[in-house]
Amino acid sequence: MWQGDEHMSDPLDRARSISNVDEAARLYAEWAPTYDDDVFSGLGFTGSARIAELLAGVLADTTDPVVDLGCGTGAVGQRLSQLGVTTIDGVDLSPEMISVAARTGAYRHLTVADLNAPPHGSNAAYAASVSAGTFTTGHVGPGAVPELMAWLRPHGIIAWVIATAVWPLFEPVLATIRLDVLNQTIESIRRDAPPEAVMFVARMR
C-alpha cells in the first residue's frame, strides 16, 4: 500500500497523530502487511533492537518471563529471542499485528488488549517488561504506568522507549515509583535521524 520513501512517512505521521483507540485499530489493521518493510527496511528504525539489547544486558536469567508491551509485528521479541531470552509474551491492540508477530515464533503467548486500560490478572507475573513504539504521541499514556508496573515481580525491570515528545508526562509518574535507573539516554531510533526518544531502563526496588 505504501511503496516508496515518499509515502512511508504517511502512516508514520498518522500513527503519531492518533487521537483514539478506534483510529489506532484502523491504522494498524491496514498497516500490518507492510509494517516491517516500511518501518525497519524503509525508514530504518533501530529502537526495537536497541531496547531489546539493553534489556538482555541486565536480565539476570534469560528464562525469566518478559512481557512485550505493544509488541506489534514482533521485532522486539525476535531480537530478544536471538539474544537468548526464551519466555516472551506479547500484548498489542491490533489483531492484525499480533498475527504477524505470531509467525515469528518468538512468543509464548500473544494477547490483544488496549494498554491504556490494561487487562487484570497479570500481576507480578513478569521479571521484565519491554516496549518500543508504544509510549509516544497518540498511543499509550502515562496513566497506564501504575497498572503496567503491577505486572512485574519484585525487583522487576522495565526497558521502555519513551518518545521525547511525551517524556515530560512520563517522567513525573516514573519518579513516584521506587526505581533504580540503569539507563536513561536520549537516542536516535531510526537511521539518519536526530535523537528523539529516551531509552529508559530501571529496576524496581
Secondary structure, DSSP 4 states (H G I P E B T S, - for coil): ---SHHHHHHHHHHHHT--SHHHHHHHHHHHGGGHHIIIIIIS-B-HHHHHHHHHHHH-S-TTS-EEEET-TTSHHHHHHHHTT---EEEEES-HHHHHHHHTTT--SEEEE--TTSPPSS-TT-EEEEEEEEEESTTS--GGGHHHHHHTEEEEEEEEEEEETTTHHHHHHHHHTS-EEEEEEEEE--BTT----EEEEEEEE-
